[in-house]
Amino acid sequence: MEGICEKLEESNKKGNMKQVFQTVKTLTKTFRPQLVCVKSKEGEKIKDKGMIGERWREYCEDLYADNEEVGKEKTYTREPAPLRSEVARAIKEMANGKSAGPDEVAYRRNCLNMQGKRHG
């Protein structure tokens, strides 16, 4: 501790304020012990830094491994088409004067009737 205080006084005499503030910060901050230990797959504690890095690599590989079967095909079921009544209700609920959406199709409720035919 005396060595740190001597360095602090020396830095202050030289005008090295950056060093002064860093030293004061290290002296005044609360102690937080660092946890340098992880568990292996078997539940054993690993303290060696090299082994900790290896365990993290192993953990990430397991986490991102593709565990799905390669030959198995996925089956998807199609959602049924919307009912005419659902489309009609959606059109009725839309406000007039809307601009084109991301599909660049302009909204024209007044030009459509419920059967989807255009009025002239």
N, CA and C atoms as a LAMMPS dump frame, in Angstrom:
ITEM: TIMESTEP
0
ITEM: NUMBER OF ATOMS
360
ITEM: BOX BOUNDS ff ff ff
-5.0000000000000000e+02 5.0000000000000000e+02
-5.0000000000000000e+02 5.0000000000000000e+02
-5.0000000000000000e+02 5.0000000000000000e+02
ITEM: ATOMS id mol type element x y z
1 1 1 N 0.829 -1.186 0
2 1 2 C 0 0 0
3 1 3 C 0.876 1.254 0
4 2 1 N 1.986 1.215 0.751
5 2 2 C 2.87 2.379 0.795
6 2 3 C 3.469 2.662 -0.575
7 3 1 N 3.803 1.597 -1.304
8 3 2 C 4.362 1.77 -2.647
9 3 3 C 3.383 2.463 -3.581
10 4 1 N 2.114 2.116 -3.435
11 4 2 C 1.079 2.74 -4.276
12 4 3 C 0.941 4.215 -3.919
13 5 1 N 0.981 4.523 -2.621
14 5 2 C 0.855 5.922 -2.185
15 5 3 C 2.061 6.742 -2.639
16 6 1 N 3.238 6.144 -2.616
17 6 2 C 4.434 6.847 -3.088
18 6 3 C 4.339 7.144 -4.578
19 7 1 N 3.863 6.153 -5.356
20 7 2 C 3.688 6.367 -6.805
21 7 3 C 2.66 7.462 -7.058
22 8 1 N 1.623 7.484 -6.229
23 8 2 C 0.578 8.499 -6.356
24 8 3 C 1.149 9.896 -6.114
25 9 1 N 1.942 10.057 -5.055
26 9 2 C 2.553 11.35 -4.764
27 9 3 C 3.534 11.758 -5.853
28 10 1 N 4.299 10.807 -6.357
29 10 2 C 5.274 11.089 -7.412
30 10 3 C 4.574 11.539 -8.695
31 11 1 N 3.483 10.824 -9.055
32 11 2 C 2.72 11.194 -10.252
33 11 3 C 2.106 12.578 -10.094
34 12 1 N 1.661 12.902 -8.885
35 12 2 C 1.07 14.206 -8.618
36 12 3 C 2.12 15.31 -8.753
37 13 1 N 3.35 15.082 -8.254
38 13 2 C 4.423 16.069 -8.364
39 13 3 C 4.804 16.312 -9.822
40 14 1 N 4.766 15.241 -10.639
41 14 2 C 5.125 15.364 -12.061
42 14 3 C 3.986 15.959 -12.882
43 15 1 N 2.809 16.018 -12.313
44 15 2 C 1.663 16.573 -13.045
45 15 3 C 0.978 15.538 -13.929
46 16 1 N 1.257 14.273 -13.671
47 16 2 C 0.639 13.197 -14.451
48 16 3 C -0.727 12.87 -13.848
49 17 1 N -1.693 13.699 -14.186
50 17 2 C -3.02 13.591 -13.584
51 17 3 C -3.752 12.306 -13.988
52 18 1 N -3.487 11.835 -15.181
53 18 2 C -4.129 10.6 -15.62
54 18 3 C -3.741 9.459 -14.684
55 19 1 N -2.457 9.344 -14.395
56 19 2 C -1.969 8.304 -13.493
57 19 3 C -2.516 8.499 -12.082
58 20 1 N -2.62 9.755 -11.629
59 20 2 C -3.15 10.053 -10.302
60 20 3 C -4.589 9.561 -10.194
61 21 1 N -5.418 9.91 -11.165
62 21 2 C -6.824 9.529 -11.107
63 21 3 C -7.002 8.013 -11.243
64 22 1 N -6.176 7.366 -12.069
65 22 2 C -6.27 5.909 -12.188
66 22 3 C -5.916 5.232 -10.871
67 23 1 N -4.879 5.726 -10.195
68 23 2 C -4.468 5.142 -8.918
69 23 3 C -5.531 5.358 -7.856
70 24 1 N -6.09 6.558 -7.791
71 24 2 C -7.146 6.844 -6.819
72 24 3 C -8.361 5.956 -7.086
73 25 1 N -8.671 5.77 -8.334
74 25 2 C -9.818 4.934 -8.697
75 25 3 C -9.599 3.495 -8.243
76 26 1 N -8.387 2.963 -8.455
77 26 2 C -8.122 1.592 -8.025
78 26 3 C -8.149 1.461 -6.509
79 27 1 N -7.758 2.509 -5.795
80 27 2 C -7.759 2.461 -4.332
81 27 3 C -9.158 2.599 -3.736
82 28 1 N -10.028 3.339 -4.393
83 28 2 C -11.339 3.636 -3.812
84 28 3 C -12.461 2.725 -4.297
85 29 1 N -12.267 2.023 -5.403
86 29 2 C -13.36 1.182 -5.885
87 29 3 C -13.509 -0.044 -4.992
88 30 1 N -14.735 -0.585 -4.967
89 30 2 C -15.006 -1.74 -4.126
90 30 3 C -14.402 -2.99 -4.759
91 31 1 N -13.981 -3.894 -3.93
92 31 2 C -13.36 -5.12 -4.393
93 31 3 C -14.415 -6.066 -4.939
94 32 1 N -14.168 -6.569 -6.118
95 32 2 C -15.058 -7.54 -6.744
96 32 3 C -14.206 -8.734 -7.173
97 33 1 N -14.312 -9.812 -6.471
98 33 2 C -13.5 -10.964 -6.855
99 33 3 C -13.957 -11.502 -8.205
100 34 1 N -13.006 -11.927 -9.016
101 34 2 C -13.329 -12.48 -10.326
102 34 3 C -13.46 -13.984 -10.205
103 35 1 N -14.493 -14.487 -10.792
104 35 2 C -14.713 -15.92 -10.796
105 35 3 C -13.993 -16.508 -11.997
106 36 1 N -12.998 -17.31 -11.73
107 36 2 C -12.232 -17.924 -12.809
108 36 3 C -12.391 -19.433 -12.664
109 37 1 N -13.626 -19.886 -12.843
110 37 2 C -13.93 -21.295 -12.669
111 37 3 C -15.208 -21.609 -13.449
112 38 1 N -15.197 -22.697 -14.194
113 38 2 C -16.398 -23.166 -14.881
114 38 3 C -16.532 -24.667 -14.632
115 39 1 N -17.699 -25.197 -14.929
116 39 2 C -17.919 -26.625 -14.732
117 39 3 C -17.802 -27.363 -16.056
118 40 1 N -17.23 -28.545 -15.996
119 40 2 C -17.135 -29.403 -17.171
120 40 3 C -18.474 -30.086 -17.396
121 41 1 N -18.568 -30.877 -18.463
122 41 2 C -19.804 -31.606 -18.73
123 41 3 C -20.138 -32.562 -17.588
124 42 1 N -19.104 -33.076 -16.955
125 42 2 C -19.293 -34.03 -15.866
126 42 3 C -19.59 -33.341 -14.537
127 43 1 N -19.516 -32.003 -14.484
128 43 2 C -19.803 -31.266 -13.267
129 43 3 C -18.573 -30.926 -12.44
130 44 1 N -17.39 -31.237 -12.959
131 44 2 C -16.156 -30.932 -12.242
132 44 3 C -15.766 -29.477 -12.479
133 45 1 N -15.134 -28.848 -11.485
134 45 2 C -14.702 -27.464 -11.613
135 45 3 C -13.393 -27.401 -12.403
136 46 1 N -13.349 -26.475 -13.368
137 46 2 C -12.147 -26.254 -14.171
138 46 3 C -11.606 -24.876 -13.81
139 47 1 N -10.325 -24.799 -13.429
140 47 2 C -9.727 -23.528 -13.036
141 47 3 C -8.635 -23.07 -13.989
142 48 1 N -8.091 -23.977 -14.787
143 48 2 C -7.027 -23.646 -15.727
144 48 3 C -7.602 -22.813 -16.878
145 49 1 N -6.966 -21.663 -17.188
146 49 2 C -7.502 -20.761 -18.214
147 49 3 C -7.578 -21.434 -19.58
148 50 1 N -6.583 -22.24 -19.907
149 50 2 C -6.61 -22.943 -21.196
150 50 3 C -7.756 -23.927 -21.276
151 51 1 N -7.998 -24.627 -20.201
152 51 2 C -9.094 -25.592 -20.16
153 51 3 C -10.453 -24.89 -20.153
154 52 1 N -10.513 -23.707 -19.522
155 52 2 C -11.76 -22.926 -19.525
156 52 3 C -12.101 -22.518 -20.958
157 53 1 N -11.105 -22.048 -21.704
158 53 2 C -11.335 -21.675 -23.102
159 53 3 C -11.786 -22.86 -23.931
160 54 1 N -11.186 -24.01 -23.692
161 54 2 C -11.576 -25.232 -24.405
162 54 3 C -13.012 -25.627 -24.061
163 55 1 N -13.383 -25.468 -22.79
164 55 2 C -14.751 -25.801 -22.378
165 55 3 C -15.763 -24.857 -23.019
166 56 1 N -15.43 -23.569 -23.118
167 56 2 C -16.324 -22.618 -23.784
168 56 3 C -16.481 -22.96 -25.257
169 57 1 N -15.386 -23.354 -25.907
170 57 2 C -15.451 -23.75 -27.317
171 57 3 C -16.367 -24.962 -27.47
172 58 1 N -16.181 -25.929 -26.606
173 58 2 C -16.993 -27.146 -26.62
174 58 3 C -18.467 -26.821 -26.375
175 59 1 N -18.721 -25.95 -25.414
176 59 2 C -20.087 -25.555 -25.096
177 59 3 C -20.761 -24.882 -26.292
178 60 1 N -20.054 -23.958 -26.944
179 60 2 C -20.631 -23.241 -28.094
180 60 3 C -20.864 -24.177 -29.268
181 61 1 N -19.946 -25.121 -29.485
182 61 2 C -20.149 -26.088 -30.567
183 61 3 C -21.398 -26.921 -30.303
184 62 1 N -21.573 -27.358 -29.058
185 62 2 C -22.767 -28.131 -28.718
186 62 3 C -24.027 -27.29 -28.852
187 63 1 N -23.928 -26.034 -28.476
188 63 2 C -25.08 -25.144 -28.534
189 63 3 C -25.556 -24.918 -29.962
190 64 1 N -24.615 -24.744 -30.88
191 64 2 C -24.967 -24.433 -32.262
192 64 3 C -24.929 -25.638 -33.188
193 65 1 N -24.734 -26.827 -32.647
194 65 2 C -24.704 -28.03 -33.474
195 65 3 C -26.088 -28.284 -34.049
196 66 1 N -26.115 -28.768 -35.292
197 66 2 C -27.376 -29.087 -35.944
198 66 3 C -27.763 -30.5 -35.528
199 67 1 N -28.675 -30.613 -34.591
200 67 2 C -29.055 -31.906 -34.044
201 67 3 C -30.198 -32.567 -34.794
202 68 1 N -30.68 -31.924 -35.839
203 68 2 C -31.788 -32.496 -36.595
204 68 3 C -31.265 -33.6 -37.498
205 69 1 N -32.129 -34.549 -37.777
206 69 2 C -31.742 -35.641 -38.65
207 69 3 C -31.62 -35.126 -40.071
208 70 1 N -30.543 -35.535 -40.756
209 70 2 C -30.258 -35.02 -42.091
210 70 3 C -31.222 -35.577 -43.123
211 71 1 N -31.503 -36.868 -43.077
212 71 2 C -32.335 -37.502 -44.095
213 71 3 C -33.815 -37.274 -43.908
214 72 1 N -34.22 -36.817 -42.757
215 72 2 C -35.645 -36.645 -42.47
216 72 3 C -36.168 -35.371 -43.126
217 73 1 N -37.23 -35.525 -43.897
218 73 2 C -37.838 -34.365 -44.553
219 73 3 C -38.88 -33.746 -43.633
220 74 1 N -38.919 -32.453 -43.637
221 74 2 C -39.924 -31.754 -42.844
222 74 3 C -41.207 -31.675 -43.653
223 75 1 N -42.313 -31.866 -42.986
224 75 2 C -43.598 -31.747 -43.664
225 75 3 C -44.284 -30.484 -43.166
226 76 1 N -44.816 -29.758 -44.09
227 76 2 C -45.498 -28.518 -43.775
228 76 3 C -46.939 -28.632 -44.223
229 77 1 N -47.838 -28.066 -43.454
230 77 2 C -49.24 -28.039 -43.85
231 77 3 C -49.567 -26.612 -44.269
232 78 1 N -50.268 -26.508 -45.361
233 78 2 C -50.641 -25.192 -45.868
234 78 3 C -51.819 -24.66 -45.085
235 79 1 N -51.791 -23.383 -44.873
236 79 2 C -52.9 -22.721 -44.221
237 79 3 C -54.013 -22.569 -45.252
238 80 1 N -55.264 -22.729 -44.848
239 80 2 C -56.35 -22.603 -45.822
240 80 3 C -56.448 -21.164 -46.341
241 81 1 N -56.944 -21.035 -47.564
242 81 2 C -57.118 -19.713 -48.174
243 81 3 C -58.143 -18.919 -47.364
244 82 1 N -58.024 -17.597 -47.349
245 82 2 C -58.99 -16.797 -46.588
246 82 3 C -60.386 -16.898 -47.204
247 83 1 N -61.395 -16.829 -46.365
248 83 2 C -62.776 -16.871 -46.835
249 83 3 C -63.135 -15.538 -47.475
250 84 1 N -64.102 -15.573 -48.375
251 84 2 C -64.54 -14.323 -49.02
252 84 3 C -65.056 -13.342 -47.973
253 85 1 N -65.726 -13.858 -46.95
254 85 2 C -66.262 -12.979 -45.914
255 85 3 C -65.123 -12.29 -45.156
256 86 1 N -63.992 -12.981 -44.954
257 86 2 C -62.844 -12.375 -44.28
258 86 3 C -62.227 -11.273 -45.133
259 87 1 N -62.133 -11.522 -46.442
260 87 2 C -61.585 -10.522 -47.356
261 87 3 C -62.512 -9.319 -47.419
262 88 1 N -63.805 -9.561 -47.504
263 88 2 C -64.783 -8.468 -47.581
264 88 3 C -64.727 -7.615 -46.316
265 89 1 N -64.65 -8.269 -45.145
266 89 2 C -64.57 -7.514 -43.893
267 89 3 C -63.295 -6.681 -43.834
268 90 1 N -62.173 -7.244 -44.294
269 90 2 C -60.909 -6.508 -44.277
270 90 3 C -60.975 -5.288 -45.184
271 91 1 N -61.599 -5.445 -46.345
272 91 2 C -61.724 -4.32 -47.282
273 91 3 C -62.62 -3.237 -46.683
274 92 1 N -63.713 -3.631 -46.036
275 92 2 C -64.616 -2.656 -45.426
276 92 3 C -63.932 -1.869 -44.311
277 93 1 N -63.041 -2.53 -43.567
278 93 2 C -62.379 -1.88 -42.444
279 93 3 C -61.263 -0.927 -42.874
280 94 1 N -60.824 -1.035 -44.113
281 94 2 C -59.75 -0.156 -44.584
282 94 3 C -60.298 1.243 -44.828
283 95 1 N -59.5 2.229 -44.539
284 95 2 C -59.916 3.62 -44.757
285 95 3 C -59.65 4.026 -46.201
286 96 1 N -60.421 4.991 -46.674
287 96 2 C -60.205 5.514 -48.031
288 96 3 C -58.944 6.36 -48.074
289 97 1 N -58.355 6.488 -49.246
290 97 2 C -57.223 7.385 -49.439
291 97 3 C -55.892 6.823 -48.978
292 98 1 N -55.807 5.514 -48.803
293 98 2 C -54.544 4.913 -48.382
294 98 3 C -53.582 4.849 -49.559
295 99 1 N -52.304 4.992 -49.277
296 99 2 C -51.3 4.886 -50.334
297 99 3 C -50.982 3.42 -50.588
298 100 1 N -50.23 3.169 -51.629
299 100 2 C -49.866 1.809 -51.989
300 100 3 C -48.998 1.2 -50.895
301 101 1 N -49.156 -0.093 -50.686
302 101 2 C -48.378 -0.796 -49.674
303 101 3 C -47.054 -1.279 -50.245
304 102 1 N -46.385 -2.181 -49.541
305 102 2 C -45.093 -2.673 -50.008
306 102 3 C -45.193 -3.435 -51.324
307 103 1 N -46.385 -3.956 -51.64
308 103 2 C -46.555 -4.666 -52.911
309 103 3 C -46.875 -3.696 -54.05
310 104 1 N -46.92 -2.406 -53.752
311 104 2 C -47.15 -1.323 -54.706
312 104 3 C -48.503 -1.418 -55.401
313 105 1 N -49.464 -2.061 -54.753
314 105 2 C -50.825 -2.133 -55.278
315 105 3 C -51.631 -1.067 -54.553
316 106 1 N -52.167 -0.132 -55.335
317 106 2 C -52.937 0.957 -54.741
318 106 3 C -54.266 0.427 -54.224
319 107 1 N -54.698 0.967 -53.115
320 107 2 C -55.956 0.571 -52.501
321 107 3 C -57.097 1.333 -53.169
322 108 1 N -58.087 0.597 -53.656
323 108 2 C -59.233 1.242 -54.292
324 108 3 C -60.501 0.508 -53.877
325 109 1 N -61.006 0.796 -52.684
326 109 2 C -62.188 0.118 -52.172
327 109 3 C -63.417 0.457 -53.011
328 110 1 N -63.494 1.663 -53.49
329 110 2 C -64.678 2.082 -54.241
330 110 3 C -64.783 1.387 -55.586
331 111 1 N -63.703 0.822 -56.097
332 111 2 C -63.728 0.172 -57.409
333 111 3 C -63.984 -1.325 -57.311
334 112 1 N -64.073 -1.876 -56.092
335 112 2 C -64.299 -3.313 -55.939
336 112 3 C -65.644 -3.546 -55.272
337 113 1 N -66.351 -4.57 -55.736
338 113 2 C -67.507 -5 -54.972
339 113 3 C -67.127 -6.301 -54.271
340 114 1 N -68.01 -6.902 -53.566
341 114 2 C -67.66 -8.05 -52.733
342 114 3 C -67.345 -9.299 -53.55
343 115 1 N -67.709 -9.379 -54.818
344 115 2 C -67.387 -10.553 -55.636
345 115 3 C -66.027 -10.386 -56.3
346 116 1 N -65.355 -9.274 -56.098
347 116 2 C -64.03 -9.051 -56.665
348 116 3 C -64.085 -8.532 -58.096
349 117 1 N -65.271 -8.126 -58.581
350 117 2 C -65.372 -7.602 -59.945
351 117 3 C -65.161 -6.117 -59.91
352 118 1 N -64.568 -5.596 -60.957
353 118 2 C -64.317 -4.163 -61.044
354 118 3 C -65.532 -3.428 -61.576
355 119 1 N -65.761 -2.273 -61.016
356 119 2 C -66.799 -1.376 -61.538
357 119 3 C -66.102 -0.38 -62.453
358 120 1 N -66.742 0.033 -63.452
359 120 2 C -66.165 0.929 -64.413
360 120 3 C -66.202 2.301 -64.049
